[in-house]
Amino acid sequence: WDSVTDRIYWSDIREKKIFSSTRNGTDVKIFIGEGLDITEGIALDWVGRNLYWVDSSLNTIEVANLENPAARALLVHENVSQPRGIAVDPRKGLMFWTDWGQVKLILLFFGNQNLCFRTRKLSEQTWTDLTEP
């Protein structure tokens, strides 16, 4: 939910679009209408006024400005095999996402670099911490 415009955002994997509307469901608008496939997670950055999303089919993490959705950028497209969930902490400049591909991941993105990878195979009961520069 965006408190500035009082709008909610959601993805529709059947229509392959991201929509917004007022909280009561009226004034539905297409926020992103092309270049999506299976958008399974979205996160709103209320400080930077951006919407982030993961696409598990395209294996991408993207962002678009809330005021100008055409100001869209591809953030992550390598070493991602099936991103599913995403969250942001805009006060600290952090972005977290999960990857449900071959190796299960929870990732932290700060600025322009991945700071830490936490991996776990389904058969294991413990997490392995790996630090990447």
Solvent accessible surface area in square Angstrom, and as a share of the most:
residue,aa,sasa,rsa
1,W,144,0.51
2,D,0,0.00
3,S,67,0.44
4,V,105,0.60
5,T,59,0.34
6,D,56,0.29
7,R,27,0.10
8,I,61,0.31
9,Y,30,0.11
10,W,87,0.31
11,S,34,0.22
12,D,40,0.21
13,I,95,0.48
14,R,215,0.78
15,E,95,0.43
16,K,92,0.39
17,K,52,0.22
18,I,0,0.00
19,F,20,0.08
20,S,5,0.03
21,S,1,0.01
22,T,39,0.22
23,R,147,0.54
24,N,122,0.62
25,G,43,0.41
26,T,76,0.44
27,D,75,0.39
28,V,83,0.48
29,K,109,0.46
30,I,96,0.49
31,F,18,0.08
32,I,8,0.04
33,G,37,0.35
34,E,134,0.60
35,G,50,0.48
36,L,14,0.07
37,D,31,0.16
38,I,65,0.33
39,T,4,0.02
40,E,67,0.30
41,G,12,0.11
42,I,48,0.24
43,A,11,0.09
44,L,26,0.13
45,D,12,0.06
46,W,117,0.41
47,V,88,0.51
48,G,38,0.36
49,R,40,0.15
50,N,32,0.16
51,L,1,0.01
52,Y,34,0.13
53,W,0,0.00
54,V,0,0.00
55,D,0,0.00
56,S,13,0.09
57,S,49,0.32
58,L,85,0.42
59,N,46,0.24
60,T,15,0.09
61,I,0,0.00
62,E,15,0.07
63,V,18,0.10
64,A,1,0.00
65,N,40,0.20
66,L,16,0.08
67,E,115,0.52
68,N,77,0.40
69,P,41,0.26
70,A,92,0.71
71,A,54,0.42
72,R,75,0.27
73,A,47,0.36
74,L,90,0.45
75,L,63,0.31
76,V,16,0.09
77,H,105,0.47
78,E,117,0.53
79,N,145,0.75
80,V,16,0.09
81,S,55,0.35
82,Q,66,0.29
83,P,0,0.00
84,R,71,0.26
85,G,27,0.26
86,I,21,0.11
87,A,53,0.41
88,V,26,0.15
89,D,29,0.15
90,P,21,0.13
91,R,182,0.66
92,K,134,0.57
93,G,42,0.41
94,L,36,0.18
95,M,7,0.03
96,F,76,0.32
97,W,5,0.02
98,T,41,0.24
99,D,2,0.01
100,W,130,0.46
101,G,11,0.11
102,Q,170,0.76
103,V,68,0.39
104,K,51,0.22
105,L,25,0.12
106,I,69,0.35
107,L,6,0.03
108,L,35,0.17
109,F,31,0.13
110,F,90,0.38
111,G,51,0.49
112,N,149,0.76
113,Q,86,0.38
114,N,41,0.21
115,L,60,0.30
116,C,40,0.24
117,F,31,0.13
118,R,91,0.33
119,T,20,0.12
120,R,80,0.29
121,K,118,0.50
122,L,138,0.69
123,S,102,0.66
124,E,68,0.31
125,Q,153,0.68
126,T,96,0.56
127,W,97,0.34
128,T,65,0.38
129,D,98,0.51
130,L,88,0.44
131,T,120,0.70
132,E,78,0.35
133,P,143,0.90
